[in-house]
Amino acid sequence: MELRWPDDTFCNDKQIILICTVASAFADDTQWIAKSKDEAKKITLIADEFFDINDIKINEEKSEIIVINPEDNNESKRFIEIGESKNKVTAIKGSVPIRILGYSSRRTKVTNT
């Protein structure tokens, strides 16, 4: 950031002050909840725009998608594209344990008897 501060008001001289800061932020444990894949796409488009405006990079390899009650049984269609490079993030398989906000859970299939 550059600041031009009046040094001498009679001569209109200005002192230039440069301030450099380094900031780092993490998107750990961010969760977006959507009712459908189309709604999830809209959310990621808004997030991608926000990340682009604020020069934020998302590591798609650390991103996960959890699908509950899928509309389609075709697991190859359970993905979303995120980031400016539109990298594909695939949904976690139903039998794989998941971790949400540090809490580990194993999903189990419940059947009515």
Gaussian input, Z-matrix of N, CA and C with variables (Angstrom, degrees):
# hf/3-21g

backbone

0 1
 N
 C     1     B1
 C     2     B2     1     A1
 N     3     B3     2     A2     1     D1
 C     4     B4     3     A3     2     D2
 C     5     B5     4     A4     3     D3
 N     6     B6     5     A5     4     D4
 C     7     B7     6     A6     5     D5
 C     8     B8     7     A7     6     D6
 N     9     B9     8     A8     7     D7
 C    10    B10     9     A9     8     D8
 C    11    B11    10    A10     9     D9
 N    12    B12    11    A11    10    D10
 C    13    B13    12    A12    11    D11
 C    14    B14    13    A13    12    D12
 N    15    B15    14    A14    13    D13
 C    16    B16    15    A15    14    D14
 C    17    B17    16    A16    15    D15
 N    18    B18    17    A17    16    D16
 C    19    B19    18    A18    17    D17
 C    20    B20    19    A19    18    D18
 N    21    B21    20    A20    19    D19
 C    22    B22    21    A21    20    D20
 C    23    B23    22    A22    21    D21
 N    24    B24    23    A23    22    D22
 C    25    B25    24    A24    23    D23
 C    26    B26    25    A25    24    D24
 N    27    B27    26    A26    25    D25
 C    28    B28    27    A27    26    D26
 C    29    B29    28    A28    27    D27
 N    30    B30    29    A29    28    D28
 C    31    B31    30    A30    29    D29
 C    32    B32    31    A31    30    D30
 N    33    B33    32    A32    31    D31
 C    34    B34    33    A33    32    D32
 C    35    B35    34    A34    33    D33
 N    36    B36    35    A35    34    D34
 C    37    B37    36    A36    35    D35
 C    38    B38    37    A37    36    D36
 N    39    B39    38    A38    37    D37
 C    40    B40    39    A39    38    D38
 C    41    B41    40    A40    39    D39
 N    42    B42    41    A41    40    D40
 C    43    B43    42    A42    41    D41
 C    44    B44    43    A43    42    D42
 N    45    B45    44    A44    43    D43
 C    46    B46    45    A45    44    D44
 C    47    B47    46    A46    45    D45
 N    48    B48    47    A47    46    D46
 C    49    B49    48    A48    47    D47
 C    50    B50    49    A49    48    D48
 N    51    B51    50    A50    49    D49
 C    52    B52    51    A51    50    D50
 C    53    B53    52    A52    51    D51
 N    54    B54    53    A53    52    D52
 C    55    B55    54    A54    53    D53
 C    56    B56    55    A55    54    D54
 N    57    B57    56    A56    55    D55
 C    58    B58    57    A57    56    D56
 C    59    B59    58    A58    57    D57
 N    60    B60    59    A59    58    D58
 C    61    B61    60    A60    59    D59
 C    62    B62    61    A61    60    D60
 N    63    B63    62    A62    61    D61
 C    64    B64    63    A63    62    D62
 C    65    B65    64    A64    63    D63
 N    66    B66    65    A65    64    D64
 C    67    B67    66    A66    65    D65
 C    68    B68    67    A67    66    D66
 N    69    B69    68    A68    67    D67
 C    70    B70    69    A69    68    D68
 C    71    B71    70    A70    69    D69
 N    72    B72    71    A71    70    D70
 C    73    B73    72    A72    71    D71
 C    74    B74    73    A73    72    D72
 N    75    B75    74    A74    73    D73
 C    76    B76    75    A75    74    D74
 C    77    B77    76    A76    75    D75
 N    78    B78    77    A77    76    D76
 C    79    B79    78    A78    77    D77
 C    80    B80    79    A79    78    D78
 N    81    B81    80    A80    79    D79
 C    82    B82    81    A81    80    D80
 C    83    B83    82    A82    81    D81
 N    84    B84    83    A83    82    D82
 C    85    B85    84    A84    83    D83
 C    86    B86    85    A85    84    D84
 N    87    B87    86    A86    85    D85
 C    88    B88    87    A87    86    D86
 C    89    B89    88    A88    87    D87
 N    90    B90    89    A89    88    D88
 C    91    B91    90    A90    89    D89
 C    92    B92    91    A91    90    D90
 N    93    B93    92    A92    91    D91
 C    94    B94    93    A93    92    D92
 C    95    B95    94    A94    93    D93
 N    96    B96    95    A95    94    D94
 C    97    B97    96    A96    95    D95
 C    98    B98    97    A97    96    D96
 N    99    B99    98    A98    97    D97
 C   100   B100    99    A99    98    D98
 C   101   B101   100   A100    99    D99
 N   102   B102   101   A101   100   D100
 C   103   B103   102   A102   101   D101
 C   104   B104   103   A103   102   D102
 N   105   B105   104   A104   103   D103
 C   106   B106   105   A105   104   D104
 C   107   B107   106   A106   105   D105
 N   108   B108   107   A107   106   D106
 C   109   B109   108   A108   107   D107
 C   110   B110   109   A109   108   D108
 N   111   B111   110   A110   109   D109
 C   112   B112   111   A111   110   D110
 C   113   B113   112   A112   111   D111
 N   114   B114   113   A113   112   D112
 C   115   B115   114   A114   113   D113
 C   116   B116   115   A115   114   D114
 N   117   B117   116   A116   115   D115
 C   118   B118   117   A117   116   D116
 C   119   B119   118   A118   117   D117
 N   120   B120   119   A119   118   D118
 C   121   B121   120   A120   119   D119
 C   122   B122   121   A121   120   D120
 N   123   B123   122   A122   121   D121
 C   124   B124   123   A123   122   D122
 C   125   B125   124   A124   123   D123
 N   126   B126   125   A125   124   D124
 C   127   B127   126   A126   125   D125
 C   128   B128   127   A127   126   D126
 N   129   B129   128   A128   127   D127
 C   130   B130   129   A129   128   D128
 C   131   B131   130   A130   129   D129
 N   132   B132   131   A131   130   D130
 C   133   B133   132   A132   131   D131
 C   134   B134   133   A133   132   D132
 N   135   B135   134   A134   133   D133
 C   136   B136   135   A135   134   D134
 C   137   B137   136   A136   135   D135
 N   138   B138   137   A137   136   D136
 C   139   B139   138   A138   137   D137
 C   140   B140   139   A139   138   D138
 N   141   B141   140   A140   139   D139
 C   142   B142   141   A141   140   D140
 C   143   B143   142   A142   141   D141
 N   144   B144   143   A143   142   D142
 C   145   B145   144   A144   143   D143
 C   146   B146   145   A145   144   D144
 N   147   B147   146   A146   145   D145
 C   148   B148   147   A147   146   D146
 C   149   B149   148   A148   147   D147
 N   150   B150   149   A149   148   D148
 C   151   B151   150   A150   149   D149
 C   152   B152   151   A151   150   D150
 N   153   B153   152   A152   151   D151
 C   154   B154   153   A153   152   D152
 C   155   B155   154   A154   153   D153
 N   156   B156   155   A155   154   D154
 C   157   B157   156   A156   155   D155
 C   158   B158   157   A157   156   D156
 N   159   B159   158   A158   157   D157
 C   160   B160   159   A159   158   D158
 C   161   B161   160   A160   159   D159
 N   162   B162   161   A161   160   D160
 C   163   B163   162   A162   161   D161
 C   164   B164   163   A163   162   D162
 N   165   B165   164   A164   163   D163
 C   166   B166   165   A165   164   D164
 C   167   B167   166   A166   165   D165
 N   168   B168   167   A167   166   D166
 C   169   B169   168   A168   167   D167
 C   170   B170   169   A169   168   D168
 N   171   B171   170   A170   169   D169
 C   172   B172   171   A171   170   D170
 C   173   B173   172   A172   171   D171
 N   174   B174   173   A173   172   D172
 C   175   B175   174   A174   173   D173
 C   176   B176   175   A175   174   D174
 N   177   B177   176   A176   175   D175
 C   178   B178   177   A177   176   D176
 C   179   B179   178   A178   177   D177
 N   180   B180   179   A179   178   D178
 C   181   B181   180   A180   179   D179
 C   182   B182   181   A181   180   D180
 N   183   B183   182   A182   181   D181
 C   184   B184   183   A183   182   D182
 C   185   B185   184   A184   183   D183
 N   186   B186   185   A185   184   D184
 C   187   B187   186   A186   185   D185
 C   188   B188   187   A187   186   D186
 N   189   B189   188   A188   187   D187
 C   190   B190   189   A189   188   D188
 C   191   B191   190   A190   189   D189
 N   192   B192   191   A191   190   D190
 C   193   B193   192   A192   191   D191
 C   194   B194   193   A193   192   D192
 N   195   B195   194   A194   193   D193
 C   196   B196   195   A195   194   D194
 C   197   B197   196   A196   195   D195
 N   198   B198   197   A197   196   D196
 C   199   B199   198   A198   197   D197
 C   200   B200   199   A199   198   D198
 N   201   B201   200   A200   199   D199
 C   202   B202   201   A201   200   D200
 C   203   B203   202   A202   201   D201
 N   204   B204   203   A203   202   D202
 C   205   B205   204   A204   203   D203
 C   206   B206   205   A205   204   D204
 N   207   B207   206   A206   205   D205
 C   208   B208   207   A207   206   D206
 C   209   B209   208   A208   207   D207
 N   210   B210   209   A209   208   D208
 C   211   B211   210   A210   209   D209
 C   212   B212   211   A211   210   D210
 N   213   B213   212   A212   211   D211
 C   214   B214   213   A213   212   D212
 C   215   B215   214   A214   213   D213
 N   216   B216   215   A215   214   D214
 C   217   B217   216   A216   215   D215
 C   218   B218   217   A217   216   D216
 N   219   B219   218   A218   217   D217
 C   220   B220   219   A219   218   D218
 C   221   B221   220   A220   219   D219
 N   222   B222   221   A221   220   D220
 C   223   B223   222   A222   221   D221
 C   224   B224   223   A223   222   D222
 N   225   B225   224   A224   223   D223
 C   226   B226   225   A225   224   D224
 C   227   B227   226   A226   225   D225
 N   228   B228   227   A227   226   D226
 C   229   B229   228   A228   227   D227
 C   230   B230   229   A229   228   D228
 N   231   B231   230   A230   229   D229
 C   232   B232   231   A231   230   D230
 C   233   B233   232   A232   231   D231
 N   234   B234   233   A233   232   D232
 C   235   B235   234   A234   233   D233
 C   236   B236   235   A235   234   D234
 N   237   B237   236   A236   235   D235
 C   238   B238   237   A237   236   D236
 C   239   B239   238   A238   237   D237
 N   240   B240   239   A239   238   D238
 C   241   B241   240   A240   239   D239
 C   242   B242   241   A241   240   D240
 N   243   B243   242   A242   241   D241
 C   244   B244   243   A243   242   D242
 C   245   B245   244   A244   243   D243
 N   246   B246   245   A245   244   D244
 C   247   B247   246   A246   245   D245
 C   248   B248   247   A247   246   D246
 N   249   B249   248   A248   247   D247
 C   250   B250   249   A249   248   D248
 C   251   B251   250   A250   249   D249
 N   252   B252   251   A251   250   D250
 C   253   B253   252   A252   251   D251
 C   254   B254   253   A253   252   D252
 N   255   B255   254   A254   253   D253
 C   256   B256   255   A255   254   D254
 C   257   B257   256   A256   255   D255
 N   258   B258   257   A257   256   D256
 C   259   B259   258   A258   257   D257
 C   260   B260   259   A259   258   D258
 N   261   B261   260   A260   259   D259
 C   262   B262   261   A261   260   D260
 C   263   B263   262   A262   261   D261
 N   264   B264   263   A263   262   D262
 C   265   B265   264   A264   263   D263
 C   266   B266   265   A265   264   D264
 N   267   B267   266   A266   265   D265
 C   268   B268   267   A267   266   D266
 C   269   B269   268   A268   267   D267
 N   270   B270   269   A269   268   D268
 C   271   B271   270   A270   269   D269
 C   272   B272   271   A271   270   D270
 N   273   B273   272   A272   271   D271
 C   274   B274   273   A273   272   D272
 C   275   B275   274   A274   273   D273
 N   276   B276   275   A275   274   D274
 C   277   B277   276   A276   275   D275
 C   278   B278   277   A277   276   D276
 N   279   B279   278   A278   277   D277
 C   280   B280   279   A279   278   D278
 C   281   B281   280   A280   279   D279
 N   282   B282   281   A281   280   D280
 C   283   B283   282   A282   281   D281
 C   284   B284   283   A283   282   D282
 N   285   B285   284   A284   283   D283
 C   286   B286   285   A285   284   D284
 C   287   B287   286   A286   285   D285
 N   288   B288   287   A287   286   D286
 C   289   B289   288   A288   287   D287
 C   290   B290   289   A289   288   D288
 N   291   B291   290   A290   289   D289
 C   292   B292   291   A291   290   D290
 C   293   B293   292   A292   291   D291
 N   294   B294   293   A293   292   D292
 C   295   B295   294   A294   293   D293
 C   296   B296   295   A295   294   D294
 N   297   B297   296   A296   295   D295
 C   298   B298   297   A297   296   D296
 C   299   B299   298   A298   297   D297
 N   300   B300   299   A299   298   D298
 C   301   B301   300   A300   299   D299
 C   302   B302   301   A301   300   D300
 N   303   B303   302   A302   301   D301
 C   304   B304   303   A303   302   D302
 C   305   B305   304   A304   303   D303
 N   306   B306   305   A305   304   D304
 C   307   B307   306   A306   305   D305
 C   308   B308   307   A307   306   D306
 N   309   B309   308   A308   307   D307
 C   310   B310   309   A309   308   D308
 C   311   B311   310   A310   309   D309
 N   312   B312   311   A311   310   D310
 C   313   B313   312   A312   311   D311
 C   314   B314   313   A313   312   D312
 N   315   B315   314   A314   313   D313
 C   316   B316   315   A315   314   D314
 C   317   B317   316   A316   315   D315
 N   318   B318   317   A317   316   D316
 C   319   B319   318   A318   317   D317
 C   320   B320   319   A319   318   D318
 N   321   B321   320   A320   319   D319
 C   322   B322   321   A321   320   D320
 C   323   B323   322   A322   321   D321
 N   324   B324   323   A323   322   D322
 C   325   B325   324   A324   323   D323
 C   326   B326   325   A325   324   D324
 N   327   B327   326   A326   325   D325
 C   328   B328   327   A327   326   D326
 C   329   B329   328   A328   327   D327
 N   330   B330   329   A329   328   D328
 C   331   B331   330   A330   329   D329
 C   332   B332   331   A331   330   D330
 N   333   B333   332   A332   331   D331
 C   334   B334   333   A333   332   D332
 C   335   B335   334   A334   333   D333
 N   336   B336   335   A335   334   D334
 C   337   B337   336   A336   335   D335
 C   338   B338   337   A337   336   D336

   B1=1.4307
   B2=1.5228
   B3=1.2936
   B4=1.4543
   B5=1.5167
   B6=1.3207
   B7=1.4514
   B8=1.5175
   B9=1.3271
   B10=1.4701
   B11=1.5231
   B12=1.3362
   B13=1.4522
   B14=1.5291
   B15=1.3453
   B16=1.4747
   B17=1.5314
   B18=1.3303
   B19=1.4587
   B20=1.5291
   B21=1.3253
   B22=1.4658
   B23=1.5184
   B24=1.3133
   B25=1.4710
   B26=1.5142
   B27=1.3236
   B28=1.4661
   B29=1.5176
   B30=1.3208
   B31=1.4663
   B32=1.5261
   B33=1.3142
   B34=1.4685
   B35=1.5266
   B36=1.3403
   B37=1.4632
   B38=1.5287
   B39=1.3251
   B40=1.4539
   B41=1.5181
   B42=1.2955
   B43=1.4593
   B44=1.5292
   B45=1.3187
   B46=1.4604
   B47=1.5272
   B48=1.3152
   B49=1.4573
   B50=1.5269
   B51=1.3204
   B52=1.4626
   B53=1.5219
   B54=1.3098
   B55=1.4576
   B56=1.5188
   B57=1.3296
   B58=1.4600
   B59=1.5187
   B60=1.3139
   B61=1.4592
   B62=1.5151
   B63=1.2981
   B64=1.4476
   B65=1.5236
   B66=1.3182
   B67=1.4601
   B68=1.5128
   B69=1.2874
   B70=1.4465
   B71=1.5212
   B72=1.3134
   B73=1.4586
   B74=1.5173
   B75=1.2957
   B76=1.4521
   B77=1.5145
   B78=1.3196
   B79=1.4695
   B80=1.5226
   B81=1.3270
   B82=1.4641
   B83=1.5184
   B84=1.2996
   B85=1.4565
   B86=1.5260
   B87=1.3086
   B88=1.4541
   B89=1.5141
   B90=1.3092
   B91=1.4610
   B92=1.5222
   B93=1.3092
   B94=1.4649
   B95=1.5112
   B96=1.3031
   B97=1.4569
   B98=1.5170
   B99=1.3372
   B100=1.4586
   B101=1.5187
   B102=1.3206
   B103=1.4684
   B104=1.5241
   B105=1.3410
   B106=1.4626
   B107=1.5252
   B108=1.3236
   B109=1.4648
   B110=1.5267
   B111=1.3443
   B112=1.4658
   B113=1.5323
   B114=1.3221
   B115=1.4640
   B116=1.5293
   B117=1.3270
   B118=1.4673
   B119=1.5260
   B120=1.3301
   B121=1.4722
   B122=1.5190
   B123=1.3420
   B124=1.4682
   B125=1.5274
   B126=1.3374
   B127=1.4660
   B128=1.5227
   B129=1.3358
   B130=1.4734
   B131=1.5286
   B132=1.3216
   B133=1.4689
   B134=1.5271
   B135=1.3351
   B136=1.4732
   B137=1.5278
   B138=1.3318
   B139=1.4685
   B140=1.5290
   B141=1.3345
   B142=1.4720
   B143=1.5279
   B144=1.3322
   B145=1.4676
   B146=1.5338
   B147=1.3362
   B148=1.4657
   B149=1.5283
   B150=1.3362
   B151=1.4627
   B152=1.5224
   B153=1.3365
   B154=1.4586
   B155=1.5346
   B156=1.3228
   B157=1.4672
   B158=1.5269
   B159=1.3248
   B160=1.4675
   B161=1.5211
   B162=1.3353
   B163=1.4629
   B164=1.5284
   B165=1.3484
   B166=1.4588
   B167=1.5231
   B168=1.3152
   B169=1.4622
   B170=1.5238
   B171=1.3267
   B172=1.4576
   B173=1.5261
   B174=1.3115
   B175=1.4577
   B176=1.5285
   B177=1.3257
   B178=1.4590
   B179=1.5241
   B180=1.3333
   B181=1.4677
   B182=1.5294
   B183=1.3199
   B184=1.4606
   B185=1.5277
   B186=1.3123
   B187=1.4647
   B188=1.5167
   B189=1.3259
   B190=1.4645
   B191=1.5183
   B192=1.3133
   B193=1.4609
   B194=1.5166
   B195=1.3081
   B196=1.4644
   B197=1.5208
   B198=1.3117
   B199=1.4653
   B200=1.5274
   B201=1.3157
   B202=1.4652
   B203=1.5274
   B204=1.3042
   B205=1.4701
   B206=1.5332
   B207=1.3303
   B208=1.4724
   B209=1.5255
   B210=1.3454
   B211=1.4566
   B212=1.5270
   B213=1.3189
   B214=1.4584
   B215=1.5251
   B216=1.3219
   B217=1.4721
   B218=1.5193
   B219=1.3207
   B220=1.4485
   B221=1.5368
   B222=1.3377
   B223=1.4681
   B224=1.5236
   B225=1.3361
   B226=1.4656
   B227=1.5293
   B228=1.3386
   B229=1.4646
   B230=1.5222
   B231=1.3327
   B232=1.4668
   B233=1.5238
   B234=1.3036
   B235=1.4649
   B236=1.5236
   B237=1.3118
   B238=1.4593
   B239=1.5214
   B240=1.2959
   B241=1.4593
   B242=1.5253
   B243=1.3430
   B244=1.4627
   B245=1.5161
   B246=1.3259
   B247=1.4593
   B248=1.5112
   B249=1.3403
   B250=1.4621
   B251=1.5227
   B252=1.3365
   B253=1.4649
   B254=1.5273
   B255=1.3426
   B256=1.4678
   B257=1.5229
   B258=1.3258
   B259=1.4592
   B260=1.5161
   B261=1.3096
   B262=1.4551
   B263=1.5234
   B264=1.3477
   B265=1.4616
   B266=1.5221
   B267=1.3220
   B268=1.4601
   B269=1.5234
   B270=1.3265
   B271=1.4635
   B272=1.5211
   B273=1.3208
   B274=1.4626
   B275=1.5229
   B276=1.3184
   B277=1.4703
   B278=1.5241
   B279=1.3316
   B280=1.4575
   B281=1.5052
   B282=1.3366
   B283=1.4621
   B284=1.5286
   B285=1.3173
   B286=1.4633
   B287=1.5294
   B288=1.3524
   B289=1.4671
   B290=1.5234
   B291=1.3219
   B292=1.4644
   B293=1.5129
   B294=1.3386
   B295=1.4564
   B296=1.5167
   B297=1.3345
   B298=1.4606
   B299=1.5169
   B300=1.3340
   B301=1.4638
   B302=1.5246
   B303=1.3242
   B304=1.4464
   B305=1.5118
   B306=1.3291
   B307=1.4623
   B308=1.5134
   B309=1.3205
   B310=1.4587
   B311=1.5216
   B312=1.3187
   B313=1.4657
   B314=1.5231
   B315=1.3088
   B316=1.4582
   B317=1.5221
   B318=1.3269
   B319=1.4604
   B320=1.5244
   B321=1.2895
   B322=1.4489
   B323=1.5168
   B324=1.2852
   B325=1.4601
   B326=1.5123
   B327=1.3232
   B328=1.4568
   B329=1.5177
   B330=1.3061
   B331=1.4780
   B332=1.5115
   B333=1.3013
   B334=1.4654
   B335=1.5273
   B336=1.3167
   B337=1.4668
   B338=1.5072
   A1=107.49
   A2=115.28
   A3=120.28
   A4=109.45
   A5=116.40
   A6=122.25
   A7=108.36
   A8=117.02
   A9=121.56
   A10=107.52
   A11=114.90
   A12=121.51
   A13=109.38
   A14=117.55
   A15=119.06
   A16=111.12
   A17=116.05
   A18=121.76
   A19=109.71
   A20=114.87
   A21=120.86
   A22=107.38
   A23=117.32
   A24=120.47
   A25=112.70
   A26=117.92
   A27=120.11
   A28=111.73
   A29=117.27
   A30=121.91
   A31=111.99
   A32=116.78
   A33=122.11
   A34=112.15
   A35=116.13
   A36=120.50
   A37=108.45
   A38=114.51
   A39=119.80
   A40=110.04
   A41=113.88
   A42=120.76
   A43=106.86
   A44=116.22
   A45=120.58
   A46=108.13
   A47=114.90
   A48=120.53
   A49=107.37
   A50=115.84
   A51=121.24
   A52=109.50
   A53=115.55
   A54=120.98
   A55=107.66
   A56=116.13
   A57=120.90
   A58=108.62
   A59=115.66
   A60=120.25
   A61=108.74
   A62=115.02
   A63=120.85
   A64=106.60
   A65=115.26
   A66=118.84
   A67=109.25
   A68=115.03
   A69=120.84
   A70=107.84
   A71=115.67
   A72=120.01
   A73=108.19
   A74=116.34
   A75=121.38
   A76=109.76
   A77=116.20
   A78=121.90
   A79=109.99
   A80=116.46
   A81=120.33
   A82=110.43
   A83=114.86
   A84=122.29
   A85=114.02
   A86=117.02
   A87=120.53
   A88=108.02
   A89=115.94
   A90=119.88
   A91=109.54
   A92=115.41
   A93=122.12
   A94=106.87
   A95=116.75
   A96=121.44
   A97=108.32
   A98=115.13
   A99=120.75
   A100=109.78
   A101=116.28
   A102=121.53
   A103=112.32
   A104=116.71
   A105=120.27
   A106=109.60
   A107=115.32
   A108=119.77
   A109=110.05
   A110=117.25
   A111=120.25
   A112=111.18
   A113=115.99
   A114=119.84
   A115=110.39
   A116=117.11
   A117=120.95
   A118=110.88
   A119=117.25
   A120=120.95
   A121=110.49
   A122=117.45
   A123=121.24
   A124=110.78
   A125=115.82
   A126=120.09
   A127=110.38
   A128=116.82
   A129=119.11
   A130=111.59
   A131=118.45
   A132=119.97
   A133=110.69
   A134=116.69
   A135=120.49
   A136=109.66
   A137=116.66
   A138=120.83
   A139=110.64
   A140=117.21
   A141=120.79
   A142=111.07
   A143=116.48
   A144=120.43
   A145=110.26
   A146=116.20
   A147=120.62
   A148=110.69
   A149=116.77
   A150=120.77
   A151=110.91
   A152=116.97
   A153=121.20
   A154=110.82
   A155=117.26
   A156=121.86
   A157=110.52
   A158=116.85
   A159=121.69
   A160=113.51
   A161=116.89
   A162=122.63
   A163=111.79
   A164=115.37
   A165=122.18
   A166=107.81
   A167=116.26
   A168=121.97
   A169=108.78
   A170=116.53
   A171=122.11
   A172=108.52
   A173=116.14
   A174=121.20
   A175=107.80
   A176=115.82
   A177=120.86
   A178=111.78
   A179=116.78
   A180=120.35
   A181=111.87
   A182=117.85
   A183=121.15
   A184=111.64
   A185=117.03
   A186=121.35
   A187=110.05
   A188=115.77
   A189=120.97
   A190=110.13
   A191=114.83
   A192=121.78
   A193=107.61
   A194=115.15
   A195=121.04
   A196=106.88
   A197=116.25
   A198=121.44
   A199=108.66
   A200=115.37
   A201=121.28
   A202=107.14
   A203=116.32
   A204=121.77
   A205=111.73
   A206=116.84
   A207=119.40
   A208=112.04
   A209=114.87
   A210=121.29
   A211=110.67
   A212=115.27
   A213=121.77
   A214=108.74
   A215=117.75
   A216=121.18
   A217=113.11
   A218=118.20
   A219=122.28
   A220=109.41
   A221=116.41
   A222=120.93
   A223=113.03
   A224=118.50
   A225=120.50
   A226=111.98
   A227=117.61
   A228=121.67
   A229=112.36
   A230=117.27
   A231=121.66
   A232=110.68
   A233=114.98
   A234=121.45
   A235=108.26
   A236=114.76
   A237=121.31
   A238=106.92
   A239=117.82
   A240=122.27
   A241=108.02
   A242=116.22
   A243=120.06
   A244=110.49
   A245=114.53
   A246=120.95
   A247=111.74
   A248=115.08
   A249=119.62
   A250=112.31
   A251=116.96
   A252=120.29
   A253=112.14
   A254=116.94
   A255=122.89
   A256=112.09
   A257=116.00
   A258=120.91
   A259=109.98
   A260=115.47
   A261=122.05
   A262=110.90
   A263=115.86
   A264=122.49
   A265=106.08
   A266=115.52
   A267=121.58
   A268=110.42
   A269=115.67
   A270=121.59
   A271=110.82
   A272=114.80
   A273=122.18
   A274=108.50
   A275=115.98
   A276=121.01
   A277=109.36
   A278=117.31
   A279=123.07
   A280=115.76
   A281=118.91
   A282=120.79
   A283=113.02
   A284=117.86
   A285=121.71
   A286=109.70
   A287=118.36
   A288=119.95
   A289=110.64
   A290=117.04
   A291=121.42
   A292=110.32
   A293=115.29
   A294=122.34
   A295=107.95
   A296=116.53
   A297=121.20
   A298=107.98
   A299=116.56
   A300=122.75
   A301=112.41
   A302=115.38
   A303=120.68
   A304=115.00
   A305=117.08
   A306=120.56
   A307=108.44
   A308=116.85
   A309=121.19
   A310=109.63
   A311=115.50
   A312=119.93
   A313=109.07
   A314=115.48
   A315=119.82
   A316=106.35
   A317=114.66
   A318=118.61
   A319=109.39
   A320=116.52
   A321=120.65
   A322=109.23
   A323=114.85
   A324=120.24
   A325=108.34
   A326=116.36
   A327=121.90
   A328=107.80
   A329=115.83
   A330=120.08
   A331=108.73
   A332=116.15
   A333=121.56
   A334=108.29
   A335=116.63
   A336=120.25
   A337=111.02
   D1=142.24
   D2=179.71
   D3=-118.70
   D4=134.67
   D5=179.12
   D6=-125.48
   D7=128.09
   D8=175.63
   D9=-103.22
   D10=111.80
   D11=-174.22
   D12=-110.72
   D13=131.79
   D14=179.46
   D15=-58.72
   D16=124.53
   D17=-179.77
   D18=-97.77
   D19=-40.65
   D20=179.54
   D21=-142.36
   D22=109.88
   D23=-175.75
   D24=-71.51
   D25=-22.84
   D26=179.37
   D27=-72.90
   D28=-38.07
   D29=-178.14
   D30=-99.10
   D31=-2.44
   D32=-176.97
   D33=61.47
   D34=27.52
   D35=175.54
   D36=-77.08
   D37=143.83
   D38=179.03
   D39=-127.89
   D40=142.45
   D41=175.58
   D42=-95.89
   D43=133.75
   D44=179.10
   D45=-99.19
   D46=123.47
   D47=178.96
   D48=-113.68
   D49=123.68
   D50=177.82
   D51=-104.68
   D52=129.75
   D53=178.13
   D54=-121.85
   D55=125.09
   D56=177.77
   D57=-116.32
   D58=128.47
   D59=176.36
   D60=-128.70
   D61=148.54
   D62=176.29
   D63=-115.74
   D64=128.58
   D65=-179.87
   D66=-125.77
   D67=148.97
   D68=178.12
   D69=-139.26
   D70=133.13
   D71=178.47
   D72=-133.90
   D73=152.82
   D74=-178.97
   D75=-123.87
   D76=143.66
   D77=179.06
   D78=-99.73
   D79=30.06
   D80=-179.68
   D81=-57.93
   D82=141.06
   D83=172.33
   D84=61.60
   D85=27.21
   D86=173.68
   D87=-82.12
   D88=132.64
   D89=-179.86
   D90=-126.65
   D91=132.84
   D92=172.77
   D93=-116.48
   D94=132.33
   D95=-178.77
   D96=-116.66
   D97=128.31
   D98=-178.40
   D99=-132.99
   D100=152.91
   D101=179.96
   D102=-84.78
   D103=-18.88
   D104=-177.89
   D105=-152.03
   D106=169.55
   D107=178.09
   D108=-64.78
   D109=-38.88
   D110=179.13
   D111=-61.56
   D112=-42.01
   D113=178.23
   D114=-65.99
   D115=-39.12
   D116=177.41
   D117=-63.07
   D118=-38.57
   D119=177.58
   D120=-62.02
   D121=-42.98
   D122=179.39
   D123=-61.99
   D124=-42.10
   D125=179.18
   D126=-62.53
   D127=-45.01
   D128=-178.17
   D129=-68.44
   D130=-31.45
   D131=176.35
   D132=-64.55
   D133=-42.47
   D134=177.53
   D135=-64.78
   D136=-44.93
   D137=179.56
   D138=-62.42
   D139=-43.37
   D140=179.39
   D141=-59.99
   D142=-40.41
   D143=178.85
   D144=-65.15
   D145=-43.79
   D146=177.35
   D147=-60.70
   D148=-45.71
   D149=-179.85
   D150=-62.10
   D151=-39.99
   D152=179.86
   D153=-65.47
   D154=-45.44
   D155=-179.86
   D156=-60.77
   D157=-38.29
   D158=-175.38
   D159=-98.31
   D160=11.32
   D161=178.20
   D162=53.82
   D163=48.56
   D164=179.44
   D165=-105.98
   D166=133.76
   D167=177.84
   D168=-107.86
   D169=132.94
   D170=179.27
   D171=-106.79
   D172=135.15
   D173=177.17
   D174=-89.30
   D175=101.50
   D176=-177.59
   D177=-62.11
   D178=-28.32
   D179=-179.35
   D180=-66.85
   D181=-22.05
   D182=178.71
   D183=-98.74
   D184=3.13
   D185=-179.60
   D186=-91.22
   D187=148.37
   D188=-179.62
   D189=-135.29
   D190=151.11
   D191=174.31
   D192=-122.69
   D193=133.39
   D194=175.99
   D195=-116.42
   D196=123.73
   D197=179.59
   D198=-108.21
   D199=124.69
   D200=177.75
   D201=-116.17
   D202=132.01
   D203=-177.90
   D204=53.08
   D205=64.32
   D206=-177.77
   D207=-64.53
   D208=145.99
   D209=177.39
   D210=-74.23
   D211=-28.25
   D212=-174.79
   D213=-124.86
   D214=137.33
   D215=178.84
   D216=-81.30
   D217=-3.40
   D218=-179.53
   D219=-80.94
   D220=102.46
   D221=-177.12
   D222=-64.40
   D223=-24.19
   D224=-179.17
   D225=-69.38
   D226=-15.86
   D227=178.48
   D228=-92.04
   D229=-2.19
   D230=-177.36
   D231=-91.17
   D232=78.88
   D233=177.96
   D234=-151.20
   D235=166.97
   D236=174.10
   D237=-140.95
   D238=149.13
   D239=178.24
   D240=-102.13
   D241=127.72
   D242=-179.89
   D243=-131.10
   D244=161.23
   D245=178.38
   D246=82.01
   D247=165.98
   D248=-178.42
   D249=-65.68
   D250=-25.28
   D251=178.86
   D252=-87.58
   D253=-0.19
   D254=178.47
   D255=54.26
   D256=45.74
   D257=176.62
   D258=-70.40
   D259=143.11
   D260=-176.40
   D261=-85.47
   D262=127.87
   D263=173.57
   D264=-111.77
   D265=118.65
   D266=-174.76
   D267=-94.90
   D268=146.17
   D269=-179.73
   D270=-66.38
   D271=147.05
   D272=177.26
   D273=-70.50
   D274=139.00
   D275=176.28
   D276=-65.26
   D277=148.70
   D278=-175.33
   D279=-59.03
   D280=-25.02
   D281=-176.33
   D282=-94.91
   D283=-0.96
   D284=-177.19
   D285=-86.96
   D286=129.86
   D287=177.18
   D288=-62.24
   D289=148.03
   D290=-179.91
   D291=-122.85
   D292=159.57
   D293=177.04
   D294=-127.46
   D295=122.71
   D296=177.80
   D297=-123.67
   D298=121.82
   D299=-179.98
   D300=49.42
   D301=41.10
   D302=176.19
   D303=83.09
   D304=-4.17
   D305=-179.92
   D306=-97.96
   D307=122.79
   D308=-178.54
   D309=-91.72
   D310=136.45
   D311=-179.06
   D312=-143.89
   D313=147.37
   D314=174.17
   D315=-113.74
   D316=124.39
   D317=178.85
   D318=-77.64
   D319=138.42
   D320=177.63
   D321=-126.05
   D322=151.32
   D323=179.64
   D324=-83.21
   D325=128.29
   D326=-179.24
   D327=-106.08
   D328=130.32
   D329=178.33
   D330=-122.44
   D331=145.19
   D332=176.89
   D333=-86.77
   D334=132.80
   D335=177.81
   D336=-121.56

